[in-house]
């Protein structure tokens, strides 16, 4: 039986990205050798959305984002650790959304969902 999900980010600066996830985001990691770290995540969920090619989401596109309970507090905590945000928090309907820069030259979504897990 499936018991979890393994997510991956590909980065042109993987070592710095691993340090960012460990030091800035605070996730604990298992060193599996050769500099490879596998991070423990607190929980996960999976959304299955329709493809929207006009918005860049062609069939087969995968997207990874982080979520939190209080986006304003989380943004303040991450900024205090030196994390740079690319936009202000905005209401996207499904939640309050912003993005932060990570090593490798791209940004990742952070959101406070409007849905509740029960």
N, C-alpha and C positions, 0 to 999 in steps of 0.2 A: 504494500500500500504506500502511496505517496505520503511523505511526512514533512515535506518542506519544499522550498524553492531556492535555487542557487542563482544569484544575479551576477552580472559582470559588467564592468565598464572597461573599455579599451582606451588607453591614454598614451599620448606620445611621450609622457613623462611619468611612467608607471611608479617609479620609486617615490617621487614626490607626491603622487596621488595617494599611494599607500600611507605615507607619513601624514598627509592631510586627513585621511579618514580616521587614522589612529589618534592623532594629536588634536585636531580641530573638532572633528565630529564625535570623538570619544568612544569609538567602537573598539572592543577588545578583539584581538586577533590570535589565530593559531599560525605559527611559523611552520610551513610544510616543506621548508628547505629551499635553498637557492634564492633567498630573498622574497619568496612568494608568501604572502600573508592571506589567510582566509578569515574574514571578519564575521563575528557573531552579530546577528541582527535581532532586535527585540521582538518583532512580529512582522507579519507581511500580509498583504492582500493582493488580489489579482483582478484587474479590470479587463474585459474583453469588449473593445470598442469597434464600431464599423470603420472600415478604411475610408479616409478622406484625402484622396490624392491631391486635390486642390490646396490642401493645407499641409502637404508634405508627409502625410501619414498613409503611405501606400500599403497594400496588403503585405503582411510579413514584418512590418515595422515593430520594433520593440522599444519601450521607453521605461526608464527607471526614475522614480522620484522618491523623495523622503517626505514623511508627514509628521505632524506634531499636534499637540493639544492646544497650544497657545502660540500663535505665530509671532506676535509682537515680542513676547518674552524670549522665544527661541532665536529670533533675529538679533535681539540685543545681546544674548549670550554668545552667539557665534561672532558677531561683530567685535565683541570684547576679546575674542581669540584671534582676531585679524582676518576673519572671513569677509570677502568683498561681495556685496550683492549687486546685481546688474539692473534691478528695477525695484520700484516700490511695491508694497503689498497691494494686490488688486483682487476684487471679487470676480471670480470666474464662474459663479453659479454653483458648481460642485464643491467649492471651497475658496478660502483666501490663499492667494498664490504669490510667490516671488521666486527668484532664481539666484543662485550664487555661483561664483567662479570656482573652478577646481583646476589643479595642475594638469596641463595637457591642452589648454586653450579652449575649453568649452564650459558651459554652465549647466547646472542641475536644478531641477525644480524642487522647491520646498512648499508644502501646503498644509493648511489646517482644514481637514475635510468637514463638510456639512453633514455627512452621513455618520451614523453611529453603529459601532460593532456591538452586537448583543449576543 
